[in-house]
Amino acid sequence: MIFGSIKKNKNLKIISIFAFITSLTLALYVAYIAVSKTYKTVSEIVKSNNDSTITNPIECYKNWVGEMPPPNVKVIHGTYWESSHFTKEYITFLEIEAPKNWCNELFKANKMIEDTAKISPIIDAPNWFIPNDSCRVWKLPDTFQNSRYFEDTIYGKLFIYEIQL
């Protein structure tokens, strides 16, 4: 039994050393970024030269959903950024015209809930991303990334801001 506890302590020391080295490496990298360049927004910190940005609205929709938009959905504007990192990290902005039943299906399929809290302006939004004040705002439940879906029931538009970092 004594050897088992020594082995456990050794493993804990190795894990602690690894965690310390990882934390130190991350801290040094962040310090390097801060010293080497001044960033204005969070997305500028995340983005690198190997990342891809798409501004073709149909291609943006396709990257967001994984398929072409249906015939009854008109994609007006789009911006889609994806990191070169091995995990799927992206930020997408879309302006689409879609029938009410398509929007309702989107909200229901993703178990979205209406967000009644005051929404802060989205700093990195393209100049065309201007949901009006009368939009209903939807969000995914239990999300920490602040993705929002602005439903303009007057003009039948949906402004989508989705972020996964």
Secondary structure, 3 states (H helix, E strand, C coil): CHHHHHHHHHHHHHHHHHHHHHHHHHHHHHHHHHHHCCCCCHHHHHCCCCCEEECCHHHHHHHHHCCCCCCCCEEEEEEEEECCCCCCCEEEEEEEECCHHHHHHHHHHCCCEECCCCCCCCCCCCCCCCCCCCCEEEECCCCCCCCEEEEECCCCEEEEEEEEC
